[in-house]
Amino acid sequence: MALVDDILAWAGGLPAWQSDALRRLFRNGALSVQDQAEVLALLQEHHGGPAAAVAAIPLSMDDVSQAGGTATVRLIKLDRLENVNRFPAGRELSLVPEGLTVVFGENGAGKSGYARVLKNACRARVRQAVLPDAFVGERPRPIPSADVTFIIDGEKGHVTYTWRQGQTSLDELGNVMVYDSACGTDYLTREGACEYQPYGLPHLNRLATAQREMQATIEAERGHIRLNRTAFDALLGNHDVGRLIAKLGKDTDLVRLRELATMKPEDEPRIEELTRVLGTMNPEPEARAAELLANRLDTAVTAVKQAQRFVTDRALDEIKERHDKQRNTEAVLAVAQRRLHEDQPGAEGLLPGTGDAVWKALFEAAERFSTKSAYPGHVHPNLDDGAKCVLCQTPLADDAKARMVRFASYVAEDASKNAQEANAVMTQTMNAVGQANLSPVDQTTQDELKARDVALYDLVVETTSAWSDRRQWAQNAVATNDWSAERPVLPAGDPLDVRLTTKAKALRDQAKDLRAALDPQAKVKLEQELAALRSRVQLGKQLAEVEQFVEDSKAHNHLTACHGGLNPKTVSRQMTKLAGIYVTDALADGMNEELAKLGRRRSVEPELVGRTDVGKTMMALKVVDCDDPASQVLSEGEQRAMSLALFLAELRLQDHRSTVVFDDPSTSFDHHHRRCMALRLAELAKERPVVVFTHDAVFLAEMGGTVAQTGQPVLFQTVSWSEGQGPGFVTPGLTWETMDTAARLSQVRDLGAALKGVGDYLDEPAKERVKLAYTKLRGTIERAVREVFLNNTVQPFSDVVSVESFGAVVGFPQDQWEELTRIYDRCCEVTDAHDTNAAHQLPIPHPDELLKDINVFDGLLVAARRRGSAYRGERQKRNEARKKVFTANAEPRS
């Protein structure tokens, strides 16, 4: 298919991480949490990060369905199955290279085993790994394999390919298309939406969505890196340190910064001299000091706001509410524990502490060991005969089993879960309160405040002390369960952050006033020298912070590059380009025609729609005269029909006529859609080989009726369990319950023919075989009454009554009906299904009588079919005559 070939060609130019992500999407349909983590690791490696733990695997043809060129591939056989589910070695399934193959099997019979092999070998869109026998503990587990035999382009000679799980599949088999419920879901661009795209485009859409999700992950990680340049404002200026700090970032020369931070012996005296000289006539130092303190106060305000939220009255009230909830849940748990110890039969003798948190953790650990190791797949506790206690590993007596049931019930009770949740919330709360920094104003800032504003300094000390007292009060109340002690009060007036903000503004105003009297022309050179020396001293104090800022800048820049690499615009542009080529009116028209064949509502119409949010074009379904989206109006079955229609529309645009496989296509369909689909698949089988796997007996009946009416050649096969050998046993034809009249009569005739030559006197085995034949003949007559004599006027599993078909029923001769009744009565007399008293027991008919009855019944069938054929011929002549009259009376167009 050209679309997937174009996607493969485009993916060849993608970075390794992106091609790997697209491969995972084609393989699995979505990116799991682990997939996203591994793709992100590959992305970070691509942008210079550490090596990822996994290697990138680019998208290839083996990952993509329908990527096999234009060759027509017709499947013939699937055989030599090894290590496939619980199949015995050597299972096989025949397929016809022309026409229709229908494989019927009940749930668990093994039908899905064959289907899964084909899905993997033929690169189905969504593949489920084929597993070996899950009940065999062999390690390493054997690898499933099978031989796939097929014809390429009708050439003479068969090609046999040995498929093995996990190995690259043959390219040509990619042309065999598979439809199942997962394939139908794959057409939906968004879950629950009625928007459809041809195979391949949804994967690009999912790639764009996954890249946005991974972008959010990168953004969150990048958000944890705080690049606060204001912490280094004191180092800025017209000097070497200032110029380096102004450009501080990932490319900063740390060697040069360390050189500047190292002071020489003569530098300190020079600073003192310059300070003395300039201090007598220059107000700038004082103004600068005021501004620096204001900056420190700004930093302190942020920390104060963070700290005080843990000790407000509302915060303390919340702690008390959570503590009360914890105590209440513990009280309820205590009642449950008391009931465990006292209120239940056999509770006496339980060890102290049974039911508490330590005991519960022990019980839950035992449960994990039981379900994962000792008794996998079995709920805990295992009370089967012979089951052992997973701790002492001795068999459980009856009283021990009862006690284990009580223990499991106790652990599962709401009281235990609620207490555990309340304890977890309380622990988290008190940890946060205990770890809160309630001394947010650093000592340097406090010392400067003490020198400039003693009152504000005292307020800082008083407030932080009150915070510590309030925290201690809350911790004591929680520890003692006693909240009666008086809560410490906070200082009156505005909160500390408001006071500090006000002081910072006053300091900046002071600096502004000081500079108003400064002569900007004086002492410039000395000031610059002093500023350069002081900046180096300050750099020495903040060197560790500066170096950390540079490292954080490198990490931030790396994440920014990864974030940009995840931008989905490139994917969206490719989607738009490919959609413009492949989502065409021809595809929409094909889907519309397929919808009509599948029995869609007249009010539902497909239309091409462009979505500007992601720049893609798709087919959407519109309900005529309805403003609500189709996804909210249509049923799941109707939406499934839409996806099947698009699948069939894609088939029509292919350049080859390879086999197409349908695995349980009737899922979610009602009888109306089943009938339409059966007709469509029979029609499709005239163009290419069609394989249908189904467990749906109703749909099977529809398929049988359809091929009988159309004369379509079909190979029916049944998958079942064979006695003592397991699943996957394939027999030609259908089960008795699903056979039509002709198949049943053929089987009865074989039973009768096998009785020839038994002699005049029947032994008991021969009598039983005659009874069996008459029993099956009775069932054949009952099936024939509906299918042949009543001409399928009324069908099971359907509310449809065919009035036209009834025309062939009228005129059934009385003598033929009496003959049919005679044979049916004899069947009823012979079969063991009726209990007849000894006085009325009739002798078992001789096999010759059985064969005669079979032949008479066959003649009745032939006569009934002739009447039906004659009736249909007359009806066709009548319909053609009506068309001629209509054509003759039609007015010519102007």
Secondary structure, DSSP 8 states (H G I E B T S, - for coil): -HHHHHHHHHHTTS-HHHHHHHHHHHHHSS--HHHHHHHHHHHHHHTT----SS------GGGSTT-STT--EEEEEEEEEES-TT--TTEEEE--SSSEEEEEE-TTSSHHHHHHHHHHHTT-SS-------TT---SS----EEEEEEEETT-SS-EEEEEETTS---GGGGGSEEE-HHHHHHTBSSTT--EE--TTHHHHHHHHHHHHHHHHHHHHHHHT----GGGGGGG-SSSHHHHHHHT-STT--HHHHHHHHS--TTHHHHHHHHHHHHHTT--HHHHHHHHHHHHHHHHHHHHHHHHHTTSSHHHHHHHHHHHHHHHHHHHHHHHHHHIIIIISTT-TT--TTTTSHHHHHHHHHHHHHIIIIISTTS-SS--STT-B-TTT-SB--HHHHHHHHHHHHHHHSHHHHHHHHHHHHHHHHHHHHHH--S--S-HHHHHHHHHH-HHHHHHHHHHHHHHHHHHHHHHHHHHHT---S------SSS-HHHHHHHHHHHHHHHHHHHHTT--TTSSHHHHHHHHHHHHHHHHHHHHHHHHHHHHHHHHHHHHHHHHHHT-THHHHHHHHHHHHHHS-HHHHHHHHHHHHHTT--TTEEEEEEEETTTTEEEEEEEETT--S-HHHHS-HHHHHHHHHHHHHHHHHT-SS---EEEESTTTT--HHHHHHHHHHHHHHTTTS-EEEEE--HHHHHHHHHHHHHHT--EEEEEEEEETTTEEEEEEES--GGG--HHHHHHHHHHHHHTTTT--SS--HHHHHHHHHHHHHHHHHHHHHIIIIITTTSB-TT---B-TTGGGGTTT--HHHHHHHHHHHHHHHHHSTTS---GGG------HHHHHHHHHHHHHHHHHHHHHHHHHHHHHHHHHHHHHHHHHHH-----
